[in-house]
């Protein structure tokens, strides 16, 4: 599977605290999309793209790490041999997400769930979890379950940046179809 990349002219200025002086750093966003058009999203330029066999399918991963301690990640676990049943109502989505919760928390040992809420990115329903993680960090995770894949979108940052505009830009950029 090939990945498509679209350059985006969107940039954001971020203040970076350096020794004695705060300086502005430009963040250039790129739009990436699956070759088959299942999704597209924006991620800061300089991301890593990885692909590997996993769980009866293929895992595609985009990861961007910024010097401010922000990390953005998007995981597309496409199913080839496995065809899971897709949740069709909010209660089922919540149940699927809760079943994934213990696995998610293993990614951040000792983390606690600060917030949980339903999210919808048409045409799919998902679930968002906000974790307080070790080292005064926050992890915001969105899960979507579809017939062809499960999608996980993650933003990690220092707790003080929990409401960051950059996090909102990344999380809200995901589109399906």
Phi, psi and omega in degrees: 000130178269153174251148178250141179235131177241127178286138178247142179273000181290129175228157178226142176266136179234137175274127179247124180280114178254183180295100175090335185225139172269135180233149181275137176236133179276132174254122178257125181266141174242142174268127177244152181213153175288151181299330182267005175077015180291329181207164169209151177201167177253138181217146181301139178304146182098008180292161172256141176243125181233149174221141183202151173291141181197135170045052177073024180194207180232134177261126174247131185225133173246129181226131177231127179242122181258153183295342181283005182090007177271138174228130177243138181216142175228126181243129177241106177262095181277134182268135175247305181266338184260130177236087183289156174286134183265134178296139185246356177218164185304324180294320178292320178300316179299317180297314177302314182295318179296325176293333178274345187302314182296323176295320178298315183295337176293336177291334180229080183307135179079006181287159175232150179278120177272325186205149176216137180204156175285149174226150176228126170236100188311138007265013187253146172265148179214193181220140177244134176239140172244122183251139165270121184247170180301154178075028180055048180243160177235145174231125177249123187233129173246134179242136174229137179244124182230169180297329185260343186194164165248143182239136177232128179242128187229135169234128176240142183199166169299145183307324181297341181258016183307321181263021184303140175299324179297319178297314179299317179300315181294309185296324183274357183276345184293131176226142176253149175082000000 
